[in-house]
Structure formats: C-alpha cells, structure tokens
C-alpha cells in the first residue's frame, strides 16, 4: 500500500513506479503507455480525462487509509459520467479478461482431477461468476442510470443511493472457498505450477475487486449523496 498521496504535478511514470498496480487503471481511463515525462495533469488533459477524478481514484486505489474530503468530492461532481465510465470499464475488464483467464486455467487444471473435484471446481467458480455478473448488472441497469438521471434532470421514483450502500457487499468473499479447494484439497503434483499461477490470479482479482469496492464506497456513494441533496427529487 502506498503511504503518500499523488498530485497533478507528479510525472505519471513516477506515479506508476510508486505503485505499479495503478497500471490497471490506465486502460479504464483511456490512457495509454508511452507518456514520456508528462505529468499526471498533462496526460489527463491530452486525453480529456478529469485530473481530479483520476488522482482521487489512484489515491483510493493505492492508499486504503485515504478518505477524500467533502470539498474534493464536490469538485468531481461534474465528472460523474467519467466515473461511471471508469466503473463500467472495470466491470468489462473483470469479466472478459481476468475471470476469463482464470476460467481457462481452471479448465486445464480440472482435466487432471478426479471427477468429484472437477465438478466442485466448476460449481464454485460458476457460482462466483454468476454472483459477479448479477452484482455488475444491478449497478449498470439500476444504479448507474439512476445517477445519470439525477445529473441530467430526470430523477424519479423512490430509489436512493443509500439502498445501494446497504446492499453493497464485497463480491470477492466467495473466492475463499475456491482458493481453499485448490490449495488444500486437490491431491498430487499434477500441474502444480499451473495451480500456483491460477492462485496468484485469484488472489490478484480478489485484491483488485476489493479496491473497486473501496472506490464505490469512498467516492461513488458520497458523491451521489451530494448530488441527491443538490438536485433534490424531481
């Protein structure tokens, strides 16, 4: 975990050197490698990305102790569409990249397992994957349109972001069972290296999803609460 906060005048390369896991955020913001010695502000401006929003997400992602102040949250109010786009891009990355790789690795591992263990692996992974899909679908079909509606003057109904907060659970919890099956209960040395790689992938996905939840808890929900107060009920 990074212990310092990043600033707009820092070189983007220095930010990545300080926490290489932030490489995962670049594509979700439409930022590409090859940025030379440009600062964070220069890179954001060149790509029409909100610098305050990018920095806030980097700081939340890299420093779990960081909590944005009210004035910082208010400052990114006009950038809520970019925040939603970032979250949608994250969903796409989790489902179509990270989870796809893990699923393919599990298929390879399971070919060398007893039928009982093969069925358990597929069962636990599919249950987890379906829960993730349901969670993301709820956000994209209900939460994000609600937020966009507030900003564009079409808020209606009785829904409030507090409902999302109350039901917002870490969707990575179910990964523990899958990790334990691979670590504790698959016997023999078959594909040992592959099993280690898939465990690294699962631990990494779990950590990334936890940070994704932090971004929603520390940025999205407080921002929408302020928007609800600002725009009121139509």
Backbone torsions as a table, in degrees:
resi	resn	phi	psi	omega
1	UNK	NA	133.6	178.2
2	UNK	-75.5	140.3	-176.2
3	UNK	-100.7	-6.1	-179.8
4	UNK	-119.8	160.7	-179.6
5	UNK	-94.6	145.1	178.6
6	UNK	-86.2	154.4	-178.6
7	UNK	-129.1	164.2	-176.5
8	UNK	-65.4	-27.7	-176.4
9	UNK	-88.1	-4.0	174.9
10	UNK	-72.1	147.0	172.9
11	UNK	-68.8	138.3	-178.4
12	UNK	-60.7	-35.3	178.1
13	UNK	-61.3	-36.7	179.2
14	UNK	-69.2	-34.9	176.5
15	UNK	-61.8	-45.1	-179.6
16	UNK	-66.2	-39.5	177.5
17	UNK	-61.4	-35.3	-179.0
18	UNK	-70.0	-31.7	178.5
19	UNK	-154.0	96.5	-174.0
20	UNK	-66.6	-16.9	178.0
21	UNK	-65.8	-17.3	177.6
22	UNK	-69.6	-11.5	172.3
23	UNK	-55.6	-32.0	-178.7
24	UNK	-64.4	-22.7	-176.3
25	UNK	-83.8	-21.8	-171.9
26	UNK	-59.3	-52.5	-177.8
27	UNK	-63.5	-34.1	-178.8
28	UNK	-67.3	-20.4	176.0
29	UNK	-101.7	-1.8	-177.3
30	UNK	77.9	22.1	177.3
31	UNK	-96.9	136.0	-177.8
32	UNK	-110.1	158.3	173.9
33	UNK	-69.8	168.7	-177.0
34	UNK	90.7	27.2	-175.9
35	UNK	-87.1	3.3	175.4
36	UNK	58.9	-135.3	-179.8
37	UNK	-102.3	22.4	179.8
38	UNK	-67.5	148.3	176.1
39	UNK	-77.1	168.8	175.8
40	UNK	-57.4	-44.6	-179.3
41	UNK	-61.5	-43.6	-179.5
42	UNK	-64.9	-41.4	178.9
43	UNK	-65.5	-41.9	179.6
44	UNK	-65.2	-45.8	-179.6
45	UNK	-62.0	-39.5	-179.0
46	UNK	-66.5	-23.8	-177.2
47	UNK	-113.0	12.4	177.9
48	UNK	56.7	41.0	177.8
49	UNK	-107.7	138.2	176.8
50	UNK	-65.6	115.6	179.9
51	UNK	-64.9	-44.8	178.4
52	UNK	-59.3	-39.9	179.6
53	UNK	-67.8	-45.8	179.8
54	UNK	-58.5	-46.7	-179.8
55	UNK	-64.3	-40.2	-179.2
56	UNK	-63.1	-43.6	179.7
57	UNK	-66.7	-41.4	176.4
58	UNK	-58.6	-42.9	-177.7
59	UNK	-69.9	-40.1	176.3
60	UNK	-66.2	-42.4	-177.8
61	UNK	-64.9	-36.9	-172.5
62	UNK	-95.6	-19.5	-174.5
63	UNK	-136.6	98.1	-175.7
64	UNK	-65.2	-18.7	179.8
65	UNK	-81.8	-11.8	-177.0
66	UNK	-77.7	128.9	175.5
67	UNK	-126.1	114.5	-178.6
68	UNK	-58.8	139.8	177.5
69	UNK	-77.7	163.2	-177.6
70	UNK	-56.7	-41.6	-177.4
71	UNK	-68.0	-30.0	176.1
72	UNK	-69.9	-41.4	177.8
73	UNK	-62.0	-43.6	179.9
74	UNK	-62.7	-33.3	-177.2
75	UNK	-65.7	-30.0	-178.9
76	UNK	-93.7	6.3	178.6
77	UNK	-50.3	-46.2	179.6
78	UNK	-67.0	-11.1	-175.3
79	UNK	-103.6	19.5	-175.3
80	UNK	-61.9	-33.1	178.2
81	UNK	-64.5	-36.3	176.9
82	UNK	-68.4	-35.9	177.7
83	UNK	-64.1	-44.3	178.5
84	UNK	-63.4	-41.1	178.2
85	UNK	-61.6	-41.7	177.7
86	UNK	-59.9	-45.9	-178.7
87	UNK	-65.1	-39.8	177.1
88	UNK	-64.3	-42.3	177.5
89	UNK	-62.4	-35.8	176.8
90	UNK	-64.4	-43.7	177.7
91	UNK	-56.8	-46.9	-178.9
92	UNK	-61.2	-41.1	-179.9
93	UNK	-63.7	-45.1	-178.5
94	UNK	-62.8	-46.9	-173.8
95	UNK	-75.5	-43.8	-170.1
96	UNK	-98.7	-7.4	178.3
97	UNK	-120.3	-70.0	-173.3
98	UNK	-63.5	-49.1	-176.3
99	UNK	-72.1	-30.7	177.5
100	UNK	-63.1	-43.8	179.6
101	UNK	-63.5	-45.3	179.6
102	UNK	-61.8	-42.2	-179.8
103	UNK	-62.0	-42.3	179.2
104	UNK	-65.7	-38.8	178.5
105	UNK	-66.6	-39.0	178.2
106	UNK	-64.9	-36.0	177.2
107	UNK	-62.6	-42.1	179.5
108	UNK	-65.8	-42.3	178.9
109	UNK	-63.4	-43.6	-174.1
110	UNK	-65.2	-23.3	179.4
111	UNK	-64.5	-20.3	-179.4
112	UNK	-107.3	13.8	-179.0
113	UNK	-106.0	161.2	170.6
114	UNK	-63.6	153.9	-175.5
115	UNK	-56.7	-38.1	179.9
116	UNK	-60.7	-48.2	-179.6
117	UNK	-69.0	-33.8	177.9
118	UNK	-61.0	-45.6	-179.8
119	UNK	-64.8	-39.3	-180.0
120	UNK	-65.1	-44.2	178.9
121	UNK	-57.2	-50.0	-178.8
122	UNK	-65.5	-38.3	-179.6
123	UNK	-62.2	-50.7	-176.5
124	UNK	-66.7	-40.5	179.7
125	UNK	-66.6	-43.9	-178.5
126	UNK	-66.1	-36.5	176.4
127	UNK	-63.3	-43.3	178.8
128	UNK	-64.7	-47.2	-179.1
129	UNK	-59.5	-42.9	-179.7
130	UNK	-66.1	-34.2	177.1
131	UNK	-67.0	-41.2	178.0
132	UNK	-62.5	-44.5	179.5
133	UNK	-60.5	-43.1	178.9
134	UNK	-64.2	-42.1	-179.2
135	UNK	-62.1	-48.7	-179.0
136	UNK	-66.4	-38.0	179.6
137	UNK	-63.6	-39.2	177.1
138	UNK	-61.2	-43.5	179.5
139	UNK	-64.2	-45.4	-173.9
140	UNK	-77.5	-28.2	-177.9
141	UNK	-93.4	-24.1	-175.3
142	UNK	-119.3	-56.2	-171.6
143	UNK	-70.2	-51.0	-175.6
144	UNK	-65.5	-44.1	176.2
145	UNK	-61.5	-35.3	177.8
146	UNK	-62.1	-44.4	-179.6
147	UNK	-65.1	-45.6	178.6
148	UNK	-61.2	-37.0	179.3
149	UNK	-63.4	-40.3	177.9
150	UNK	-58.6	-49.3	-175.6
151	UNK	-64.5	-36.1	-175.8
152	UNK	-98.9	16.6	169.7
153	UNK	78.5	24.9	-178.8
154	UNK	-126.5	31.4	178.9
155	UNK	-67.2	132.6	179.5
156	UNK	-151.9	171.9	178.9
157	UNK	78.2	-171.6	-175.3
158	UNK	-106.6	5.6	-177.8
159	UNK	-70.7	141.4	173.8
160	UNK	-138.6	154.9	-176.1
161	UNK	-63.5	-20.1	177.8
162	UNK	-60.1	-32.0	177.6
163	UNK	-63.3	-40.9	177.4
164	UNK	-65.1	-41.6	180.0
165	UNK	-61.7	-43.1	-177.2
166	UNK	-66.5	-30.5	-176.9
167	UNK	-104.4	11.0	-175.7
168	UNK	-87.0	104.5	179.1
169	UNK	-112.5	157.3	176.8
170	UNK	-73.9	113.1	-174.7
171	UNK	-74.7	-1.8	179.2
172	UNK	-86.5	-2.8	-175.7
173	UNK	-58.3	-40.2	-175.6
174	UNK	-70.1	-11.5	178.8
175	UNK	-67.3	-21.5	-177.7
176	UNK	-60.1	-42.7	-179.6
177	UNK	-62.4	-43.0	-179.7
178	UNK	-63.7	-42.7	178.5
179	UNK	-61.5	-42.6	-177.9
180	UNK	-66.4	-36.7	177.7
181	UNK	-60.5	-46.7	-177.5
182	UNK	-68.5	-39.1	-177.0
183	UNK	-77.8	-41.5	-167.2
184	UNK	-101.3	-31.8	-164.6
185	UNK	-117.0	-9.7	174.5
186	UNK	-84.6	117.7	-173.4
187	UNK	-87.6	158.0	172.5
188	UNK	87.9	175.7	-176.4
189	UNK	-101.5	3.6	-176.2
190	UNK	-61.0	127.6	176.6
191	UNK	53.4	40.6	-178.8
192	UNK	-59.8	-43.0	-179.9
193	UNK	-64.3	-39.3	178.0
194	UNK	-64.5	-39.0	178.9
195	UNK	-64.9	-37.5	176.9
196	UNK	-66.2	-41.4	179.5
197	UNK	-63.3	-42.1	-178.7
198	UNK	-69.0	-33.1	176.0
199	UNK	-66.3	-42.0	174.8
200	UNK	-57.6	-42.7	180.0
201	UNK	-63.9	-39.7	-179.7
202	UNK	-69.1	-44.6	177.4
203	UNK	-60.7	-41.2	-179.8
204	UNK	-65.8	-43.0	177.7
205	UNK	-62.2	-42.6	179.3
206	UNK	-58.9	-44.8	180.0
207	UNK	-65.3	-42.4	-179.0
208	UNK	-65.5	-41.5	178.8
209	UNK	-66.3	-33.8	176.5
210	UNK	-63.3	-41.0	178.0
211	UNK	-69.3	-34.6	175.4
212	UNK	-59.5	-43.0	177.9
213	UNK	-65.7	-37.3	177.4
214	UNK	-61.4	-41.4	179.8
215	UNK	-62.2	-40.2	178.5
216	UNK	-69.2	-39.5	-178.1
217	UNK	-71.4	-40.1	-172.8
218	UNK	-93.4	-19.9	-177.9
219	UNK	-119.1	-57.7	-173.1
220	UNK	-61.6	-53.8	-175.0
221	UNK	-64.5	-48.1	176.8
222	UNK	-60.6	-37.2	179.1
223	UNK	-64.3	-44.9	-178.2
224	UNK	-67.8	-34.3	176.1
225	UNK	-60.7	-40.3	177.8
226	UNK	-68.0	-38.4	178.4
227	UNK	-66.0	-37.3	177.1
228	UNK	-61.9	-41.2	177.7
229	UNK	-68.4	-37.3	-176.7
230	UNK	-71.0	-44.7	-173.5
231	UNK	-94.7	-21.3	179.4
232	UNK	66.3	-176.3	-179.7
233	UNK	-94.2	130.6	-178.4
234	UNK	-83.3	NA	NA
